[in-house]
Amino acid sequence: MDSIRISTAQNIDIDYEIAGLGERIAARCIDLAIFVFIAIITLVVMGAAAMATSGNGALVILFVFIAIFAFYDLVCEITMDGQTLGKKVLKIKVISIDGTQPTFGQYIFRWLFRMIDFGFPFGWGVVALVSVVVTEKHQRLGDILAKTTLIKTKPRTAFESVPFSFNIPDEYEPKFKEVLHLNDRDIELVHDVLTGYYQTGNANLIYTMAAKIKEHIVATVPEGMNELQFLETVLKDYNHLTASMTV
């Protein structure tokens, strides 16, 4: 599977799977289905408005619908962290090629070139189809110019299927109470690194993450505990301690 490496704020590199043509088309179809539904409602409302206002109200409603259709992708991606409703259902999102959150300008580039990529007024155009298939990072023309692509946000491995699942017994005794110096974002990153390791076998992620966590919480690691076991224990300890505090 094609992937893109994203460097987090903690300088940890994590690989994400790039969304393929199938996910893109499915997300687009969901978005278009939403607009078909809205269009039907719009026609009904326009008919009622035409009878009540001699056509002026219907014209206003039509312009509102066109504006929503034209700006839907741009507004959604800016306000929904790179997703439209269709992308959210398919668990894919827009990301910059360098791994950072896309800028407003990048979102604008993607939006401006939708007419060329998709054609008017609905559907996928030949340009987008060919571009996504032949480019290394599965980019349509707007993505290439904006230096963005789409990644899958759902982990390849189900969370419950990996060895560090949070099924922790009540009698569990934490080994590192210092994990309370971490926050939810730190723990989420540890989880992502472990997930990435079990998917790819890239041990470098484990060594780098473990070193940074040890430095941050200043914990004494028991002899014989390796970096993988340390990170798994950190997850268990954090989950157990924070759960106890909320009871």
N, C-alpha and C positions, 0 to 999 in steps of 0.2 A: 504494500500500500504506500502511496505517495504521502509524504509528511512534510511539515514545516517546523523548524526549531525556533522556539520562542524563548527569549531570555527575560526572566522576571526581574523585578526590582531588586531582588536579593542575589542577582547574577547567577541564577540557576537556570540551565538550559533544559527545556522540556519539549518533547516532540508531540505535535498534534497531527492527526490524520486530516488530510485535505479532503474537503467534500467533493464528490464526483459529479458527473453529469446527471445521474439519476436523482440525487438529493436536490440538486438545483432545479431540475424540471418539476419534481414533486412539490417543492416549496412554491415555485411560481404558479403551479396549477391551483394550489390552495389559495394563494393570494387572488388569483383571477376568479375563483369560485366565490370568494367573498364579494368581489366587485359585481359579479353577475347577480348575486342576491341583493346587493345594494341597488343595482340598476333596476331590478324589478320593482323594488319599493319606490325608487325615484320616479319611475313611470306612473305608478299609481298615484303618488302625491302630485306629480305634474298634471295629471288628468283632473284631479280634484281642484288644483290651483287654477287651471285654465278656465274651468267653469265658474270659479268664484271671482277671478280678477281679470277676465278677458285676455288671458295669455301672458301678461307681464309677470305674474307670480311663477308661472311654469318656466319662463325663461331664466329667472333668477335661480330656481332650483336646478335647472340644467347646468348653468355655469358653476354652481357650487359642486355638483357631482363631477364635472370635468376637472375642477381644481383639486378635488380630493384624489381623483385617479392619477392626475399628473404628478402630484407631490407626495403621494402615499409612501413610496419607497424611501425617498429622501428623508422625510420627517420621521418615519419609523426607525430607520437605521441610526439616525442621530440621537433619537430619544430612547431607543430600546437596545443600546449597546450593540449595534451592528446587526440587528435582526428586524425582519418584518414578522407578521403573524405566521406566515407560511414557514419562514426560516426557524421560528421558535418551535413550531410543531415538529419540524424535521431535526431540530437540535443542531443547527448550523449557524454560523455567524461570520460577518465580515471582519477580517483582520488585516493589518498592514503586513507586507512581505517581511519587514524587519522585525516582526513580532510585537510591535507596539499597537496601541489603540489608534485606529485611523483618525486623522484630523478632519476638521470640517471641510477643508479643501479637497481631501481625498473622497469624501462622501459626495461632494459636488461633482467631481470628475466622473465618478461611477454613474451618477444620475443623469448628467448631461449626455452621456453616450448610450443611454438606454434606447433611444430612438434608432440608432444604428444597430445595436445588438439585438433588440427584440422586434423591431419593425412596428408599424402602426396599424391598429391601435392595441391589439392584443397579441399574446403568444411569444414564442421564441423564434428569432430570425436565424437564417442560415449562418450569418456572421458569428453569432454567439455560439451556436452549436459546434461549428468547426473549430472555433478558437478554444473552447473549453476542452475539446477532445485532443487537439494537437499540442497544446501548451503544456509545459512540464508541471506547472502548478495549477492546472485546470482553470485558467483565467479567461473571461470574456474580454472583449476589447476595452471596455471601461475599466476592468480590473488591471489590465496591463498598463494603461496610461496612468491610473491612480496608484499603481504599485500596491494593490490589495489582492486578496483571494478569500475563499470561504473555507473555514475549518469546521470539523465536527466537534461539538462541545461535549458529547456523551462519551465517556470512557469506553474503550473496546472491551474491557473486562468488567463485568458486573461487580459492584462494590462488595456484595455479599460473597462473591466467589474467591476473593483473595484472602491470604492468610491473616491480614490485619483487620478483619471485620470487627465491629464494635460489640460483638456478643460477649460482654464481660460479666462474669459472675459477681454477685453482690459482695462476696467475701474477698474480692480481689484487693490486694494491697499495692498501691503505687510505689514504684521504685524511685521516681524522680519528681518530687513535689515542686521542684524548680520550674516544671513545665508551665506553671501558672504565670510565669513571666512572658509566656507566649500569648498570642492572640489568635482569633479564629482564622485570620488570613494566613498566619504562619502554619497552622495545623493543616489548612487546606492545601498549602504548598507541599507540605510533607506527604500528605496523601497522594497528591499528583505525582510526586517523584517516585513513591513506592509503586503506584499504579504503572507508571512508565517503565520501571525496572521489571515488573512481572510481565509486561507486554514485550519488551525489547531485550531484556537481559543486560542492559547497559549499566554496569556497576559503577561507572564514573559518577553517575547522578547520585547514587547512594553515598559515596565517599564525600562528595562535595557538600551535600545537604547535611550529612551527619556532622561534619566539621563545623559548619556554620551554627547548627543548633547547639552543639557542645560549647562553642564559644559564647553563644548568646545566654544560655541558662547557667553556665558555669557549674556543671554537674560532674560529680565523680562517677565514672563509668566502672561497673564491676569488672574484675578481671575475667577474661574469656568471653565477654559480650562483644560481638562484632558490630559493624556499622548498621547492617540490616536489622539485627535484633534490637539495636538501640533505637532506631527510628520507629519500629513497630511498637516498642515499649513506650516511647514518647506519645504516640497516638492513643494507646490504651490508657496511660496515666492521665493525659489531658481530658479524655472523655469521661473517665471515672471521677476525677476531681471536680470538674465543672458540673457534672450531673449531680454530685453530692451537694454542691453549693446551691443548686436550684431547688432541692427538695424541701 
